[in-house]
Amino acid sequence: MYDHLLGEVCESHPARVVLRAGGVGFEVKVPVSTSAGLKVGDTTQLHTILHVVDGMPTMLGFRSVRERELARRLMTVTGVGPSMALALLSTYGPREIASAILGDDPATLQKVKGIGAKTAERLCLELRDHIAKMDLATDVAPTSAAALDDDAGDAVAALVTLGYAEKDARTRVEKAGVKLDGASTEDLIKAVLRG
C-alpha cells in the first residue's frame, strides 16, 4: 500500500523512528543500522512495508529498496515475522545475510535471538535461489553508529521493541557493556543479538 515515506525525522530511537510526512507522524520500525544514521530534523526517505496482523498495522522502514526486498523475502519463510526480520537486519547487513544463506551457513543465522536451528535451515533452503537473483553486492554498506548519550538505555529500548522482556534486555545489555567498554548503542544491540 505504501511504497515509501519522505519526510522529517521527528524522533530517532534504536529500532524505531517517527517520520513526519504530509503533516502526519508515522511510527516506523527500522533496523538499528538505519536508525543510527538518522538525526532529528533530517529529511529522509524510507522504503516501507505495511504489515498488518489481527488488525494491528506495523510500518517497517528501510534505507534501500534492496534491503526492503530482502526483508520481504525473509518474512515469506514460515516462522519469520517482522520482528525477526528486523533482528536479522539489525545484527547483519544485507550482504552478510545473503552470504550466510548462499553459503548454507545456518549457524551464523542462529546467532540472532529467536532463530533456532530449524528456522535457520529453512531460511537457507527456501531463500537460496531468491537471494542468488537479488543484487545485494551493490547495496549500501551499513552506517556505523554514532555514540549516543545513553547507549545502554537506547539499546534496552531497541531490544524491547525487537521482542525481549525489559528485565532480560537490561541484563544482557549490562553484560555486553562490561565486555565492550565504551560500545555504541548499535554495538551493544549486535552483541546481545549474537548471544
C-alpha positions in Angstrom: 0.0 0.0 0.0 2.8 2.4 1.0 6.0 2.3 -1.1 8.0 4.9 0.7 7.8 7.8 3.1 9.7 11.1 2.6 9.7 13.5 5.5 11.4 15.0 8.5 12.7 12.8 11.3 10.8 13.9 14.5 12.2 11.1 16.8 15.0 8.7 16.3 15.4 5.7 18.7 17.2 2.4 18.1 14.9 0.2 16.1 12.2 2.9 15.5 11.8 6.4 14.2 8.9 8.8 13.9 8.8 10.4 10.4 6.6 13.4 9.7 5.3 13.2 6.1 2.4 15.3 4.9 1.7 16.6 8.4 1.3 13.1 9.8 3.8 11.5 12.2 4.4 7.8 11.2 6.0 5.5 13.7 8.3 3.2 11.6 10.2 0.2 13.0 13.6 0.1 11.4 16.8 -1.9 11.6 19.3 -0.5 14.1 21.7 0.5 11.4 19.1 2.6 9.8 18.1 4.5 12.9 21.8 5.0 13.8 22.2 7.1 10.6 19.1 9.3 11.2 19.1 12.5 13.2 16.2 14.6 14.4 15.5 17.3 11.9 16.9 15.5 8.9 14.8 14.9 5.9 15.0 11.3 4.8 13.2 8.7 2.6 12.4 5.2 4.0 11.2 2.4 1.7 8.3 0.8 3.6 6.3 -2.3 4.2 2.9 -2.1 5.9 2.4 -5.3 7.8 -1.0 -6.0 9.4 -1.7 -8.8 11.8 -5.0 -9.2 13.6 -6.0 -5.7 12.5 -2.8 -4.1 14.1 -0.7 -2.3 11.5 3.0 -2.0 11.8 5.1 0.1 9.4 8.6 -1.2 8.7 11.2 1.1 7.1 14.4 0.5 5.2 17.1 2.8 3.7 17.2 1.0 0.4 14.8 -0.9 -1.9 17.1 -4.0 -1.8 17.0 -4.1 2.0 13.2 -3.9 1.9 13.1 -6.7 -0.7 15.3 -8.8 1.5 13.1 -8.2 4.5 10.0 -9.2 2.4 11.8 -12.4 1.3 12.8 -13.2 4.9 9.2 -12.8 6.0 8.0 -15.4 3.4 9.7 -18.1 5.5 7.4 -19.8 8.0 8.1 -18.6 11.5 9.9 -15.3 10.4 7.8 -12.2 11.1 8.7 -8.5 11.1 10.5 -8.6 14.5 12.7 -11.5 13.4 13.4 -9.9 10.0 14.4 -6.6 11.8 16.5 -8.5 14.3 18.4 -10.2 11.4 18.9 -6.8 9.6 19.9 -5.2 12.9 22.5 -7.9 13.5 23.9 -8.3 10.0 23.9 -6.2 6.9 22.1 -7.5 3.7 25.3 -8.8 2.2 26.1 -10.8 5.4 22.7 -12.3 5.4 22.9 -13.2 1.7 26.4 -14.7 2.3 25.1 -16.9 5.1 22.1 -18.1 3.1 24.1 -18.7 -0.2 26.9 -20.3 1.8 24.4 -22.6 3.6 25.6 -21.3 6.9 22.6 -21.7 9.3 25.0 -21.4 12.3 25.5 -17.7 11.5 21.8 -17.1 11.3 21.2 -18.9 14.6 23.2 -16.2 16.5 20.1 -13.9 16.1 17.6 -14.1 19.0 14.6 -16.2 18.1 16.2 -18.1 15.2 16.6 -21.7 16.0 18.2 -24.5 14.0 15.1 -25.3 12.0 14.3 -21.7 11.1 17.9 -21.1 10.1 18.0 -24.2 7.9 14.6 -23.2 6.4 16.0 -19.7 5.6 19.0 -21.2 3.8 16.9 -23.8 2.0 13.9 -21.7 0.9 15.7 -18.5 0.1 18.9 -19.7 -1.6 17.6 -19.3 -5.2 15.8 -16.0 -4.5 18.8 -14.4 -2.8 21.1 -15.5 -5.7 18.9 -13.5 -8.0 19.0 -10.3 -5.8 21.8 -7.9 -6.4 22.9 -7.3 -2.8 26.6 -6.8 -3.6 25.9 -3.2 -4.7 23.7 -2.4 -1.7 24.7 0.4 0.6 27.0 -0.7 3.4 25.6 -0.4 6.9 26.1 3.0 8.5 28.3 3.0 11.6 26.5 4.2 14.7 27.5 7.4 16.2 27.8 7.4 20.0 24.5 8.3 21.7 24.1 10.0 25.0 22.5 7.0 26.8 23.8 4.0 24.8 22.7 1.3 27.3 19.2 2.8 27.7 18.7 3.1 24.0 20.0 -0.5 23.4 17.5 -1.8 26.0 14.6 0.2 24.4 15.6 -1.3 21.0 15.7 -4.8 22.3 12.3 -4.4 23.9 11.0 -3.3 20.5 12.5 -6.4 19.0 10.7 -8.7 21.4 12.9 -9.0 24.6 11.4 -8.6 28.0 12.7 -5.4 29.6 14.4 -7.1 32.5 16.1 -9.6 30.2 17.2 -6.9 27.8 18.7 -4.8 30.6 20.6 -7.8 32.0 22.0 -8.7 28.6 23.0 -5.1 27.7 24.8 -4.7 31.1 26.8 -7.9 30.4 27.6 -6.8 26.9 28.6 -3.4 28.2 31.2 -5.0 30.5 32.7 -6.9 27.7 32.7 -4.0 25.2 33.8 -1.0 27.2 32.7 2.3 25.5 30.5 0.5 22.9 27.9 2.4 20.9 24.2 1.5 21.1 24.4 -0.4 17.8 27.4 -2.4 19.1 25.6 -3.3 22.3 22.5 -4.4 20.4 24.5 -6.5 18.0 26.4 -8.2 20.9 23.2 -9.1 22.6 21.5 -10.4 19.4 24.5 -12.5 18.5 24.5 -14.0 22.0 
